[in-house]
Structure formats: C-alpha cells, structure tokens
Amino acid sequence: MTPRLRPSAAERWIACPGSVQLSEGLDGGSDSWYAAEGTHAHALAALKAEYAFNGIEMGEAYAEWEAYGLEQGFDLEEIEEHVNDYILYLEEQRELTTTMWFERQVETGVHDCAGTADAILIDGTQIHIVDLKYGKGVRVSVVENPQLRLYALGALRSADLLGIDVVSMTVFQPRLQNVSTETLAVEDLLAWRDTVAIPAADLTLLPEAPFNPGPEQCRWCPAAGQCQPRADMMLARERHLDAARLDDGSLAKIVEELEDVRTWCDQIEAEALTRANQGTLPGWKLVRSGGRRSITDGLAAIEALVAAGYDRDAVQRIQPETIGKLERLVGKKKLPDLIGDYITLSEGKKSLAPESDPRPDASDLAEDFADPAP
C-alpha cells in the first residue's frame, strides 16, 4: 500500500498539513519531462551502485535504460557523467563504511510515512544518508532538510539503533556543484521527529487540517492551483502606497517576490486549463494555437522550386524545414502554390481563450462529441 506521507514531500506537509488532503489523487507533475529525466538518472545510479559495490552486472538493464533514454530524448552522456561523479563520491566513503544499502525502502517511524533512500552507509557508530538530486532548477539545501532527516530515521529503524549515535546527511546535486552535509546527534534527530515530524503528520489527519501557504511549501504542491488559502495569500499582497511612483525599496521588494508570483500564475493557469478541458470554467474555453508548419519531403520541395526556375544552390543553402526563409526567397503568397503539397501544419497546443473567441472549442469534451468525419 502506498504511504500517505512521502519524505520527498515533507517540506510541504510539515509546513502545510492541510495540503495533504487537498492533494489526494493529484500527481503534482510527476509525469513531466524533467521529472522523468530525474527518475532516469536515479535508475542509472542504482544500476551503477550495485555494480560498483556489489558486483551485479548491469547487462540488459543498462541496454533497456539506454534505449528508453534515447526514445525520450534525454542527454544520456550528461546523465552518465553526473551519475559517475555520484558513484565516485560513494567510493570515497567506502573506507569509512561497513554496510552500504542502495534504493532502500525505509519506514520512518512517523505515521504512514515511508520512502526510498538513494544510499545509506553505516560504519557501526554512524549512519550516512546520501541523496542524489539531479535537478538544476532549484539548489537544494541540506540544512534542516526534512526529507533527509526522515530517511535517516528510517535507516536508524533498519539498523535497530544499536550503537548509532550520529547521523550525517548529504545532498549530492552534481549539475549545480552542490555537495553539502549536515551532521546531527541521534538524540537531536529523535527530538526533531517527536516535536516536528510526528505532530505535523498527526495534523494532516484532522478533518480541518490547517493550511500554511508559502513560497517553499507551495512550489511543488500539486494542489496549489486550486488552493483557496494560497490564492488569499497571493492576492493579499496588494500594497497601498501614498506615492504614485514606486520608490526603490518597494520595487526591490516586489522584484524579490517575482519568482513566487510567476510560480503561482503557472499553477493557476495549469488548473484553469484542466477545468476548461472539462468544460467547467465559466467564460473560458480551450482552443488550439501555435501550430507549426513543416515540410514533409524536403528533397521533393527542392526539386519543385528548381523546376519553377529557382537556382538550385540558392534553394539548397536554405534548410527546407525553415519555411520562413523560403518565403523570403520565393514570396509568402507564392510558396503554397509551388510546394503546398509538401507543407503540413501541426494542430498546435491547447490554450485558454474567452468563449467569444471565434476558434472552435478544442477541449476533450468537445472533441469526444464532435461529428464523425464523413
């Protein structure tokens, strides 16, 4: 059974217990290209760790990893480079380690909270958690990092607490050259569990679990686009200034908050797109826009232009796919007459538009009930 609380989301549910119930059933963008790239990097890290430390050959698993990565368009060479740095870091810890666990499922001791730790190193008196962060959009801090602390608690339970008095937790974020470690006495870690993690977990179970929106806890919250407390906080930022012109201090404060504002706007737009697609957003609909023109047969297009009297060298110097440049050479109005049979237009992505927009409704609901083609 999937745990209700995940260490990877601990920064959110510890700060904002109400987000757990509001987020139930939502994936939080886990299917995004960047999330898939990170998952793929972790898969390689697990394979290489098992090979480097336990002698388990990668074999077909590596071939499957490579094939999937090529299919998705990931930069496999870059992933390999950074994962190799991660393995090298683990090897540097080998002399201090008697036990090494990789991709270890751990129960944290906090109610209904479990997760998978990337690497757990044990030397008899100390536990060392190493967490690979492949993303480069946000620099991850190890200081008071609740995800790593929960992994450390799980590792303590797995090691039966015997003789362990210190835990170290390392964030390894190679694409930002971020390798940082926090060390904590076990008694302090257990105190954090009892005073912070467990009380927060208990609050998430309340029918009226409290909300506490903020930039950090809302950044990755799957429910942020539909959260009324988050909207109240953002809309309450209106400032009443005596002067008509922003002074330097006010402008600096607004600039400081821009990232959070942009994040919220993106979250609201994503939620609006979802509801418009379901036909439940009053006054708005989905339309298709931004379709991309492309040439289906570049060689045939070149021959058609040459047959029409255009210099072959001049045409071939222009990539056939670059339709804009061909239009400048031939003329925007003439090009469709000459090579229109080889030009296609993609549908374009779905975007929000007022109901008054003349373009047809492109929501899934509208397409499901569209008249079948004759």
N, C-alpha and C positions, 0 to 999 in steps of 0.2 A: 504494500500500500504506500502511495506517495506521501511523504511527510507534509504536514500542513505548513510548517515553517522551514525555510531553507536558509542555511548560513550565508549563502551568496546574496540574499535579500535582507540580511539582518540590519544593515544600516537603515533600511526603510521601516521594517516592522518594529524595531526597538524605538525609533524616534516617533513613529506614527502608527500605533496599534490598529486604528480604525481602517487603515489601508488594506489589511489582510482580507477582511470580509468583502470590502468593495472590489477587490481584485480577483476574487474567486472566479475561476473559469476563463480568465484572460491570460494570454500568453506573454504579454509585455514585450512584444517584438522579438521573441526568441528565434523567429524564423527569418530574421533579416540576414542580408548577405554578410554583414560584418560579424554577426553572432555565429553564423555558420563557419566563417573563416577562423574564428577563435576556437570553435569546437574542433575544427580540423587540425589546428595547431596542437591542441591538447591530445588529440588521438595519436599524433606522431610522437609527442613527448612520452606518452605511456609506452608506445612500442619501443622507443629507443632506450628508455629507462630499464625496461625488462631485459633488453638485450645487453646493455652495458653492465648491469649489476646482477642479473640472474641467468645470463647466457641464453635467453629464449630468442631464437631466430625470428626475424620479422617476416621473411618469406612472402607468402601470398598476401598476408595482411598489409605489407608495405605496398605491394603491387595494386591492391584494391584502394589503398589510401591515395596513391598517386593518380590512379585513373579517375577517381571521384574528384580530386582537386583540379585536374585538368578540365574535367567536364564543367566544373563550377567557375572556372576562370581565376582560381587563386594563384598567387605568385608562390609557387612551390619552392623555388630557390631561396626566396626570402624567408619563408617559413622554416626551411631546413637550417638555414644559417642561425636564426634566433633560437630554435629548439636545441641545436648543438651547443650554443652558449649556455643554455639551461642545464643540459646534461653535464657540461664541463664544470659548472658550479656545484652540482651534486657530487661529482667525483672529487672535488676539492674538500668536501665534507666527509669523504669515506673513512679517513684515518680516525675521525672522531666518533664513528658510528659503528654500533654492533648490530643494529636491526634497521632495515630500510623497507618501508611499505610504499607502494605507488598506487594511485587511484583507489584509495582505501575508503570504503563506506564506513562512516562513524556515526554513532548515536551520541549526541552531545550532553545528555542528561537534562536538557531543557525540554519541557513537554512538547512532544510531536515535532521535534526539530532534529533533522539528520541531513547529512550531505556527504560529498565525496572530496576528500583531501588529495591534492596532487601528489605530495610527497611528505612522509612522516619519517623522521630519522630519530633513532633512540640510541643513547650511549650508556644507558644504565642509570644515570642520575639526571639526565636532561633529555627533553624532547624538543626537536626542532621541526617546525612546520615550514614547508616551502611552497608558496602558491604562485604558479605561473599566470601572469596576466599578459595576454597577447595584444590587447587593445592599445591604441596610442592616442585616443581622443581625450582621455582624462588621466592625469597622473594619479596613481593610487597611493595613498598614504598608509604606512604600516602602523602609525601611532594610534593606539586605541582602536584598531581595526576589528570590528565585531565578528566579521567572517572568520578571520584567522584565529581569534580567541575561541570561537565555537569549535573550530577544527581541533584546536589544542585541547579543549575539554573532552572532545570525542577520543582523541589519542590517549589521554590520561585514562579514560574508561577502558580502552582497549588494552592498555599496558597495566591495568589493575592498580595503578597509583603506586606500585611498590618501588620505593627508593627514588622516586622522581621528585625533585624539589624545585626545578627551574624549567621553564619553557621559553623557547625562542621562536619567533615568528618572522618569516622573511617574505617580502613581496619581491618577486623577480619579474620585472617588466622590461624586457630587452629592447623593445622598439623606442623606449624613452630613456634608455640607460639608467633605469631606476631599480637599484638593488638596495633595499633598506631592511633593517632588522630591529625588532623590539624584543627585549628580554624581560620576563616577568617571573616573580616567585609564584610557586603554585598556590600558596595561601592567598596571594593577591588576585590570582585568576579565579579562584573559587569564590572569593568575596565579590568580584565583579559579576560572576554568574548569579549569586544569591541576591544581589542588590540591584542589578540592572537587567540581565537577560531573562531570568525567571519571572520577575514582576511584569516585564513588558509582554512576555509570552502569555501570562495569565490575563492581561488586559485585552489581548486580541480575541479572547473567547467571550467577552462581555457583549450582550445584545447592543449596548450603546458604547462600544469601544471608542475611546477618544481619538480625535484627529489632531494632528500637529503638522500642518504643511510647512515646507521649507525647501530651499533650493537643492540640498543634497538628497533628502529623502524622497523628493518628488521627481528627481531627474530620471530615474528608471522605473518609476511606478507605472504599471500597466493601466491603472485606473485614473491617472492624472487628468486625462482629457474629459472625464465625466465627474470629477470630484468637486462638489459644491464648496467645501472648505478651502480647497486650493484656489478656486475662482474668487471666492470672497477675499482671500489674502492678496491676490494679484490686483484685483480691481480697487482695493482699498489703498493702493499706492498713489492715488491722486494727490497732488500737492497744491496747496492754496498759497500762492506767493503774492506778496504785495506788488512787486515789480512786474512789468510786462515782459521783461527780458530776463532769461535765466542768468543768474550770477555764476561765477566759476565753480563755487562749491556745490551748487545744486546740479549743474551739468555733470560734474565729476561723479556725483552720487548716482545719477541716472545711468551714466556710462558703466559704472560698476555693476549695475543690475541688468544690463542688456542681455547677457547670456541667459539668465534665468527667464527673462521675458520672452526671448526667442524660443527657448525650450517649451515654455507653456503654450505659446502660439502654435508651435508644431503639434503639440499634444492635442490642443483643441481642434485644429484642422483635421488631424487624423480621425478623431472621434466624429467630427461632422461628416467626413467622407463616408465613414461606416454607416451612420444613420441615414444619410442621403441615399446611399446604396440600398438601404432597406425601405426607402420611401417614407421615412418618419420625421424628416427635418422640414418643418413648415417654411415655405417660401423659397426653398432651395432644391436643386436637383443636380444630378451628375451629367456632364457632357464629356465628349471626347475632344481633346485638343492636342496640338503639337505633334500631329502625325509627321513622320519623317519620310521624305521622298528618297528612293533609291533606285539604282539601275539594276535590272535583273540579269542582263547579259552584256557585260562591258565590251567584249570583242565585237558583238553584233552592232552595238551602238556606234562604235568607232567606224565600222565599215559603212554604216548608213550615212554618217556625216561625211565620210570621204566620198561616197557616191553622190552626195549632194553638192560636191565641189569644194569642200573644206580641205585645207592642207593636212595631210596625214601626220606630219611631225608636230604641227601645232595642236592637233587633237590629242595625240598620244602623250604630249607633255602634260596634259591635264588628266588627272585620275578620273575615269568615267563616273566614279561614285560621287565626285564633287560636282553636283548639279549646278550649284551657284556659279562656278567658274565657267561651266559650259554655256550657261545662259548669257554670261558676259561676252563670250566668244561668238555665239550664234544669234543671240537675241531671245529675250524671255518669251515672246509670243511665238517665235518660230520653232523653238526647241520641241514642244509637244508634237508639232506636225511632222518633224523629222524623225524623232526617236520615241514618240509617245508610247509605242507598243512595248518599249523596254523600261518604262518608268512605272513604278508602283508606289503607292502611298500607304504607310502603316496606319493602323487605326488610331494611334495616339493614346496617351494615358487619360484616365478619367480625372476630372477636376470639378470643383464646385462652381455652380453658376446660378444666378437668380432664376426663378421659374419663368420670368419674362424672356429669358434668352431664347432666340429662335431655334437654336440647335436642338435636336431630338434628345429625349431622356435616354441616358446610357446606363442606368442602374441595372443591377442584376434582375430586379423585379420587372422592369420594363422589357428587358431582353428575353426573360422567361415567357412573357405573354405576347411577344412580337408575332406578327403574322408570318407563317412559314413561307419560305420562298416558293414561287410558282414552279 
